[in-house]
């Protein structure tokens, strides 16, 4: 006897077509095209959820570096000075300060400069 899949196959196809809603052309209507498009979309989404974290960290570092250079300090020396001062702020918070609260960020820069000079002397 042969195996008849009937509604099992139909349900699987309908589910994939439902996930492909909004895709262009046959990718939202034909099962094979929709299945390939959905698998590719999920693969990209998985990869880019991780990539988003790297992208944001890079953005924060660029913003911190720009604000530091306005105070005559490079990003690397700024971070080094904060580490020597035992200031534990993450880059997200520092970037937010650099953009929205310049005075507070300048105080951090002063702390970093102070501890860098202690090391030199």
N, C-alpha and C positions, 0 to 999 in steps of 0.2 A: 504494500500500500504506500501511496505517496503521502507526504506531509502537506496539509493545506494550512497556510498561515493566516488566511482571512483577515480578521480584524486586528491581529497583532501587528502585521505589516502596515496596515492602514493607519493604525494609531501611531506607529513609529514615524511614518512619513508625515502625518499631520503635525506631529510635534516638531519635527525639523522645519517644516514650512512655517510654523508659527514663530520659531526662533528667527527665521529669515525675513520676517515681516519688515518692510521698509527698505529692503535691498532693491537694487535697480534691476529692471528687466526680468529675464527668466530666473535670475538668482532668488527671486521671491516666490516663484511659481512652480518651477520644475524641481523635482526631488533631488536629482543628481547634482545639478548646479547649485541648488540651495544648500545641500549637504556640504559640498566643497567650500562654499562661501562661509557657512557657519563655522566649520572647523578652522578655517583660516582666521576668522574674526576672533574666535576664542583663543587661538594661539597668540595672536597679536595682543589681545587684552591681557593675557597672562604675563607676557614679556614686558609690556608697557607699564603694568602695575609696579613692577620692580624698577623699571627705568625712571618712572616719575620721581622716586625717592632720590636717585642720583641727580636728576635734573634740578630738583629744588635745592639740594645741597650746593650744587654749582652756582646757582643763582644767588644764594645767600652769601657765598664766598665772594662773588663778584661785587655785591653791594657793600660788604664789609671792607673789602680792599679799596674800593673807590672812596669810602668815607675815611679810611685810615690815611690814604695818600693825601687827602686834603689837610690832614694834621701832620704831614711830614713823616709818615711811618708806613712801612710795607705791611702787607697782611701777615706774612710769616713772622716778622719781628713782633707784631701786635699780639698774635696768638702765643708766641713764646713768652712775652712779658706777662700776659695774663696767667699762663701756667705757673710761672715763677711766683706770681702774687697769690696763687691758689684761688683764682676766680673761676668758678665752675658755671659758666653760662654756655648754652648750646648756640650753634650758629644761627638757628632760626630766630632766637630771641635777640641776638646781637644785630642781625640784619634788620629786624623790626625797629630796634632802637636807632640804628644808623639812618633809617628812612624817616621815622616819625618823631623821635625824641633826640635831636642832635646834641643837646646839653648833656644828657645822661651818657650818650656814647662818647662824647669828648672827655668826660670824667674817666671812663674806662680806658681811653687812650692815654690819659695822664697817668693812671695807675700802671699801665703797661710800660710807659716810658720810664717812670720812676724805678721800677724793678729791673729794667734793662740796665739803667745807669748804676744801680747798686752792684750788679754783676760785673760791670766793667771796672769800677773803682776798687 
